[in-house]
């Protein structure tokens, strides 16, 4: 049986690993570590001020999420998302988020609907006040609230994983007012459909929103990659 010291030690290790994971993940998502860049375990350990063990565990987890790829005798590097990957992820997002909306229509509680409405109002107010950069968080929260309203933990986990893949390429484009207002309009149509409880129309509304997101990613993000790297 574990004593209290052992439990505290295990808890500390888990906490360090999670902090290291979040640190590396945030640097990838923010673009501070670019696609195709090598991620060196020893360098990160020195930079963070920890041993190599939690770094190694964090890199392995990030590989399982598709943010890194392992190269034999080289180590890890940030994985590029090809245009085919974007197409595939967006198609899966349409299926998952349409299902989430349909389940939410049946299961959503009034407070969940109010939270989504508040999110949309806040995002709109911030954008109109000239702070489109805040939409990165509002966008993530909108989709998470939407899927949480479905009442499905598994669906939430799937949707969160897919959004993590997309965020690397979408995060910078979400600082642009034109794209932000277009996304807010898409969120409004999804909310209107939820309130109307229209399960037949929701797939078209979700697809239109995700397709627009895909177009923004392909136009904005891949224009910044070296020629020939987006095939």
Phi and psi in degrees as a GROMACS rama.xvg file:
@    title "Ramachandran Plot"
@    xaxis  label "Phi"
@    yaxis  label "Psi"
@TYPE xy
-71.7337  139.13  UNK-2
-89.3568  178.236  UNK-3
-63.842  -39.5438  UNK-4
-62.005  -41.0964  UNK-5
-64.4294  -41.6566  UNK-6
-63.3117  -42.2577  UNK-7
-64.1374  -39.1278  UNK-8
-63.726  -45.5041  UNK-9
-63.1003  -42.7495  UNK-10
-62.3786  -38.0593  UNK-11
-65.2908  -42.9767  UNK-12
-60.4096  -44.4974  UNK-13
-62.5114  -42.8909  UNK-14
-62.0656  -43.3929  UNK-15
-63.4868  -45.3349  UNK-16
-59.4808  -42.9096  UNK-17
-65.4578  -39.7858  UNK-18
-66.962  -39.9821  UNK-19
-64.985  -43.5688  UNK-20
-58.5388  -47.6765  UNK-21
-64.1039  -39.6116  UNK-22
-61.4394  -50.0216  UNK-23
-67.4438  -43.2147  UNK-24
-60.3569  -44.8499  UNK-25
-63.9106  -35.4078  UNK-26
-68.273  -35.1288  UNK-27
-70.2867  -47.7895  UNK-28
-65.229  -33.0853  UNK-29
-80.626  -8.33455  UNK-30
88.0528  1.59858  UNK-31
-66.1272  -29.9895  UNK-32
-111.676  111.762  UNK-33
-79.2393  159.049  UNK-34
-54.3245  141.482  UNK-35
78.0612  -4.25841  UNK-36
-74.3657  134.961  UNK-37
-68.6818  139.258  UNK-38
-111.638  109.837  UNK-39
-98.5748  121.52  UNK-40
-57.3426  -49.2462  UNK-41
-66.3041  -38.9273  UNK-42
-64.3974  -42.9302  UNK-43
-65.1162  -40.07  UNK-44
-60.8491  -42.1239  UNK-45
-67.071  -42.651  UNK-46
-62.3126  -42.0358  UNK-47
-82.7699  -27.2659  UNK-48
83.8813  44.675  UNK-49
-140.69  177.343  UNK-50
-77.4922  172.85  UNK-51
-76.2762  -21.5035  UNK-52
-59.9805  -53.5164  UNK-53
-65.2317  -28.8159  UNK-54
-67.0728  -45.2082  UNK-55
-60.4364  -43.0804  UNK-56
-65.4884  -39.9885  UNK-57
-65.683  -40.953  UNK-58
-64.6625  -39.2588  UNK-59
-63.1281  -41.4715  UNK-60
-65.858  -41.4655  UNK-61
-66.6272  -30.9561  UNK-62
-66.9455  -42.0219  UNK-63
-64.3498  -25.6204  UNK-64
-87.0029  -5.65106  UNK-65
89.0913  6.84828  UNK-66
-85.5064  -26.5574  UNK-67
-122.382  159.19  UNK-68
-130.524  144.982  UNK-69
-93.8894  127.177  UNK-70
-110.27  121.244  UNK-71
-53.6527  133.703  UNK-72
62.0435  11.3066  UNK-73
-121.363  -45.3067  UNK-74
118.647  -143.472  UNK-75
-105.405  152.854  UNK-76
-144.321  157.048  UNK-77
-68.3069  128.656  UNK-78
-78.9746  135.952  UNK-79
-81.5303  143.98  UNK-80
-98.1608  120.156  UNK-81
-82.8731  163.908  UNK-82
-59.5553  -34.9743  UNK-83
-63.5532  -35.9529  UNK-84
-66.1164  -41.6167  UNK-85
-61.6636  -44.2573  UNK-86
-58.1894  -46.5938  UNK-87
-66.1317  -46.0499  UNK-88
-63.5177  -40.6751  UNK-89
-65.0182  -38.3009  UNK-90
-65.1  -40.2234  UNK-91
-66.8132  -38.3403  UNK-92
-59.7488  -42.0027  UNK-93
-58.6434  -46.9499  UNK-94
-62.817  -49.4296  UNK-95
-64.5903  -45.8072  UNK-96
-75.7896  -28.4609  UNK-97
-65.0672  -44.2023  UNK-98
-62.4964  -41.9895  UNK-99
-59.3907  -43.7099  UNK-100
-65.4897  -41.3072  UNK-101
-65.198  -41.1972  UNK-102
-68.1337  -37.6457  UNK-103
-62.5559  -35.8629  UNK-104
-59.8216  -31.7686  UNK-105
-88.3721  -30.598  UNK-106
-114.976  -13.4905  UNK-107
-64.899  134.165  UNK-108
-88.563  156.768  UNK-109
-54.8842  -38.5489  UNK-110
-67.2271  -30.5077  UNK-111
-67.2306  -41.889  UNK-112
-63.7918  -41.2077  UNK-113
-63.1507  -37.9845  UNK-114
-64.4037  -40.1731  UNK-115
-66.9149  -42.1232  UNK-116
-61.7185  -42.9598  UNK-117
-64.0505  -41.5735  UNK-118
-57.0458  -46.5431  UNK-119
-66.1398  -41.7736  UNK-120
-63.8335  -42.8003  UNK-121
-65.0822  -43.8905  UNK-122
-60.9295  -43.0406  UNK-123
-65.0152  -44.7564  UNK-124
-61.4482  -43.3223  UNK-125
-64.6409  -42.6908  UNK-126
-65.916  -42.2026  UNK-127
-68.6844  -24.1056  UNK-128
-83.8679  3.55494  UNK-129
83.5589  26.3479  UNK-130
-122.767  60.5301  UNK-131
-64.0976  -21.8748  UNK-132
-64.0383  -21.445  UNK-133
-73.6336  -11.4585  UNK-134
-69.2459  -21.2286  UNK-135
-54.6583  -47.2395  UNK-136
-72.1388  -40.6574  UNK-137
-64.1395  -37.9371  UNK-138
-64.0783  -47.3096  UNK-139
-61.8416  -41.5353  UNK-140
-66.3351  -40.3177  UNK-141
-56.7856  -50.4203  UNK-142
-69.1727  -33.7073  UNK-143
-68.7095  -42.7922  UNK-144
-60.3615  -40.0442  UNK-145
-60.9394  -48.4895  UNK-146
-72.9078  -36.2732  UNK-147
-59.9523  -34.8671  UNK-148
-65.2293  -18.3162  UNK-149
-72.5916  -20.7053  UNK-150
79.856  10.6165  UNK-151
-110.028  113.106  UNK-152
-66.5426  -40.1671  UNK-153
-64.9633  -41.9048  UNK-154
-65.2839  -37.4145  UNK-155
-61.6801  -44.6771  UNK-156
-62.6798  -42.3793  UNK-157
-62.4456  -45.9121  UNK-158
-66.6329  -38.2965  UNK-159
-63.8893  -41.0609  UNK-160
-63.0556  -44.2147  UNK-161
-64.888  -39.8936  UNK-162
-67.2317  -32.9514  UNK-163
-63.1251  -38.9518  UNK-164
-62.3674  -41.1866  UNK-165
-78.3872  -27.5738  UNK-166
-63.3701  -31.0737  UNK-167
-54.3284  -39.3518  UNK-168
-93.918  -19.3629  UNK-169
-93.7871  -22.4062  UNK-170
-60.1056  -43.2242  UNK-171
-70.2853  -37.7867  UNK-172
-65.8561  -24.785  UNK-173
-77.0362  1.8319  UNK-174
-90.211  -6.34167  UNK-175
-92.7084  127.928  UNK-176
-56.9415  -42.6135  UNK-177
-58.3589  -45.7857  UNK-178
-70.3306  -38.7729  UNK-179
-61.5941  -48.8649  UNK-180
-65.3326  -33.3132  UNK-181
-67.3499  -40.7419  UNK-182
-67.5618  -39.5572  UNK-183
-61.8535  -39.7811  UNK-184
-62.8423  -39.35  UNK-185
-63.877  -40.704  UNK-186
-63.2201  -39.2498  UNK-187
-61.92  -41.6943  UNK-188
-67.2865  -37.0105  UNK-189
-64.2197  -44.1699  UNK-190
-62.9454  -43.3644  UNK-191
-60.0356  -38.9089  UNK-192
-68.351  -39.4156  UNK-193
-61.098  -46.2559  UNK-194
-65.622  -33.0799  UNK-195
-79.4631  -11.6686  UNK-196
52.1414  57.8753  UNK-197
-110.668  86.0589  UNK-198
-67.159  -23.1858  UNK-199
-75.4571  -38.0224  UNK-200
-83.6017  -21.708  UNK-201
-61.5693  -36.253  UNK-202
-61.4709  -43.2237  UNK-203
-63.0593  -39.5121  UNK-204
-67.5047  -45.3777  UNK-205
-64.5696  -43.5738  UNK-206
-61.2639  -43.9224  UNK-207
-60.1385  -42.0108  UNK-208
-66.0332  -46.4378  UNK-209
-69.1567  -37.2008  UNK-210
-62.542  -39.4402  UNK-211
-65.9492  -39.9902  UNK-212
-59.7798  -42.9496  UNK-213
-61.5639  -44.7223  UNK-214
-61.016  -41.1959  UNK-215
-63.4461  -41.8526  UNK-216
-63.5237  -49.4778  UNK-217
-63.9261  -38.4527  UNK-218
-75.4192  -42.8308  UNK-219
-84.6762  -50.9446  UNK-220
-75.8889  -47.424  UNK-221
-73.1785  -18.2569  UNK-222
-64.763  -20.7696  UNK-223
-96.5204  1.03854  UNK-224
-96.2976  155.566  UNK-225
-57.3656  146.869  UNK-226
-57.02  132.896  UNK-227
90.623  -1.56051  UNK-228
-94.6181  0.855235  UNK-229
-111.057  16.5028  UNK-230
